[in-house]
Amino acid sequence: MTGNASLHTFAIGDVHGRADLLEEMLSGIAGKARNEAIDYRIVFLGDIMDRGPESRKAMDLVIRTLRDRPGSKLIRGNHDALPLRILGEADPAVQADLVNHWRDLGGSETMLSYGLPLDAAITSEEIRHRFGDERLQCLRAAVRYVELDHHILVHAGLKPGIPLAEQDAHTLMWIRDEFLNASTSFGKIVVHGHTITSSARVEIFPNRIAIDTGAFATNILSALKISPSGDVAVLQTTEVRPGSCRFHEGRPLKRSHDDADMPF
């Protein structure tokens, strides 16, 4: 939590290598903050890499933002954790299995963006060399969640009935149905990504707000502006044609607990 009572928070959903959309989003947020004369920070909800074409550039935009905007945070997503798992695995056979798992989850695009070979075994030494110390340190320093006065920001969600401080890291990065189908309160509204909304719009439920609009597939990256009072507004960047993105306000879709989500 921040000690600055006037600080606004912009939570950005899963980027998945769409550096073009992220760059436009960050520029649009900066312009909006200037126009409204507000102080702000950025919270990335994770999954900066994989599936989209520019994971390396997207990561560098995150690093720059964390450096330039005090109080900004990166929440570690399940995709962001995979290279760290590979680097932390001593068994070469298990490490190779993890690399293949990473490829299956869209890691091939990330590997290409870092110049990693797709037709040869990828070693931990090669990952360290290509990623570099600054990017790996950023991933290692990523937080599990961010708690605000009225909201909890997390990558995937929370396990119902478990206090926030006791939620395990795997749940925070991977949970789906048990969280998505929960109708109980989590104490505060949970803002999350990880599961692409079926409408490709930000969806507001009684106990959570889903902001992953599938940027890599839909060409729509979404963010949630959270004011100190707890009021929220949706912001989006959309690819209108190749090489051109547009920053604009989005219309959220209000949903009930009976509405089904489509995990992706």
C-alpha positions, 0 to 999 in steps of 0.5 A: 500500500502507498502512504500517499493518499492522493496517489492514483493507481493504473493497473494494466492487464496481461501484455503478452508481448504486445509492446506496441499496445503497452507503449501506447497505454503508458503514453496515454496514461501519462497524458491523462495524468498531466491533463487531470493533474494527478500523481500516479503509479503503474501496477502491471498484473503480470504476464508481460511475456509470451505469445505476442511478438515483442516480449523483450521490448515489453519487458524493457518498457516495464523496467523503465516504468518501474524506474521512472514512476515511484511506487510502481510494481510488477506482479509476477504472472505464471508466464513471467515465472517460467524462465525463473523456474528453468534457471532454478532447476539443477536437473538437466532433464527436468530443465529441458521439460520446463523449456518445452513446457514454456514453448507450449505456453507461448514461450517460442515468441519470447525466445525469438524476441531474445534471439534464443534458438528454437531448433536447439536445446536452450540452457540456463546459461543461454537464458541468463546471457540473453535476458541479462541481469536487469531483466532477470532481477526485475522478474525476481523482484516482482511482488505477489500482489498489491493491496490498496484501500478498496482493492486487491491487485493480483495476477490470477486470483485468490483462493476463497476462504484464505486470508490474503497473507496466507495465499500461496504463490502458485494460487496467485499465479494460476488459479481459475475456476475456484476463484472465478466461480466464487460468489463470496466476498474477498474483503476487497474487490479483486482486480485480476488478469490471467483469464481472458474475458469472454467479451474482450471487455473489462468485466465487473463482477460483485467481488472482482474485476477482470481486465485481461482482454487477450491483447495478443489475440484481440489487439486490445490491451486494457487497464483500470484507473483506480482513484484513492476513493476507490472509483474505477475507470476503464482505459484501453489501447487498440490496434486500429491498423498494423503499426498504429494503436489508439488510446481511449476509454473503454466501456466495462461490462457488468456481470453477475456470478451466474455469467460464465467465464471462458478460461484461456 
